[in-house]
Amino acid sequence: MSSIYDFAARSLAGEDVPLRRYEGKVLLIVNTASKCGFTPQYRGLEALHRDYGSRGLAVLGFPCNQFGGQEPGNAEQIQEFCAGKYDVSFPLFEKIDVNGAAAHLLYEYLKRQQSGLLGSSIKWNFTKFLVDRAGRVVGRFAPTATPDGLRKQIETLL
């Protein structure tokens, strides 16, 4: 696959979602977890979604249980936690693997496009990928990068 828009993912509600649905938008793609030290970043991700969604930003959350078993819940539990604790309204997808033989094809693509400092593998929850309106992966940010700290890069792309 040659474009981010060639991929699809299943939403927490079980709907197949082609990423082509987000063509022409700036994307912030994040692997998330509900029981992680970085989990409060949901608040900042939701703030980005609310502040910039009308200008063309789409935040896409991909729960992942590969790091310390920090996303043990099923789809319903994840949705209830995110909506109840952090008022998340941006799209969340089914739990996926981001590394290894079972890694989601979208994440294989993202990692090929933007390798990290220590190689292409995702090192922990809340690694963020920024995609421009043309579908190019233009940034990869460590879990320690806060959503608020990405505002300047996002505004430049919008």
N, C-alpha and C positions, 0 to 999 in steps of 0.2 A: 504494500500500500504506500502510496506516494504523498498523501495529504492527510492531515488530521481529520479532514471531513469525510474520509473513507471509512472511519471507524464508527462503531455503535456501542452502546452500553445499556444495560438494563437498569431502570430506575428502581428505587426502593419499593415502589408500588408494582413492580413486575413488568413495566412497559419497556419495549425495545425503543431506545432513543438514538436515532442517527445523529452523529455530531454535526452533520450538514445543517441541522436545525439551528446551529449557532454560527453559521457562515456569516462573515461580515462583522462579527462581534469580537471584542477583546475578551480572551478567556483567561481565567485564573483557575488552574486545575490543581487540586490538593488531595493528597491521601490523608485521611482523617482517622481519629480514634476517640472513643468516648471516655477512656480511663487513662489518659496520658497527661503528663505534666504540661503539655502544650494544648490540651483540650480547650482551655479558655480562649484560644485563638478563634474558636467558633464565633465569639462575640465580634471580633474584629473583621472576620470574613463576612458576617452578616451586615456589618456597618458598610463595608465596601459595596456589597450587593445593593443595599438600599440607597447609598449615596451616588453610585455610578451606573446602576442598572438601566435607568432611563436614557443614559448617554451611550449605552452600548457595551457595558461590561457584563459578562456572565461568569459567576463563580460556580464551579462544579466540584462537588465533594465526593470522594471515593473512599468509603470506609475500608479499612485494612486491618487484619488481625495478625500480621506477620511480625510485629515488633512488641515483644513482651506480652502477647495475648491481650493487648489493651483495647480490642474491639470484639468482645466475646458475644455480643447480642445478635439476635436475628434482625431482619429488616424492620419489623414492627417495633422492636425495642429501640433500635437505633433512631427511628423516626420520632418515637415518643420522647426519647432523651433529648434529641437535638431541638425539637420544637418546644418542649416543656422547659428545659433549662436555659436554652440560648435563643429561643424564638427564631430558629433558623427557617428561612423561607426560600433560600436558594436551592437549586436541584441537588439532591443526594442520590447516589447510585448504589446498586447492590454491592455488598462486600466483595472485594477482589484481592488477588495477590498482585504485588507490584514488582516482585523479584522472583527468580527461580523458574522452573520448568512450567509452572502453571500461571505465570504472570500474564495479566491482561494484555492483549495486543496493543492497546492504546499506550500503556506504560512502556512497553518495549520500544515503541516509536518515540515517545517523549525522551526516553533515556538515550536513544541513538542521536537525537537532535541536540540535546544539551546534556553532556556528561557532567558529573559532579567533580569536586576537587580531588576526591579519592577514587575515581572511576565512575562507571555509569550506574552502579547499583544504588537504589534508594537506601539511605542509611537509617531513617526513622520516620515516624509519623509527622505529618504536616510539612513535608517537602512540597514546594510550590513551583509550578511551571506557568510562565506567562506566555501567552500566544497573541500575536498581533491580529489585526482585522483581515489580513491576507492569509492567515492560517500558519504563519511561521512561528516556531517556538523560539522566542527571543530572550528568555531568561529562565534560570533555575535558581531557586532560593532555598537555603537550608531551613530546617524546622525552627531555628532560632530567629529567623527573619520574621518580624511581626507583620501582620496584614497592614497596619497603619504605616509601617516603614516602606511599603510598596506603593503608596499613593502617588509619589512623583513619577515613577515609571508608568503606572497605569494612566495617569492624566496625560502624559506625553503621547501615549498610544491612542487615547480617545480623541 
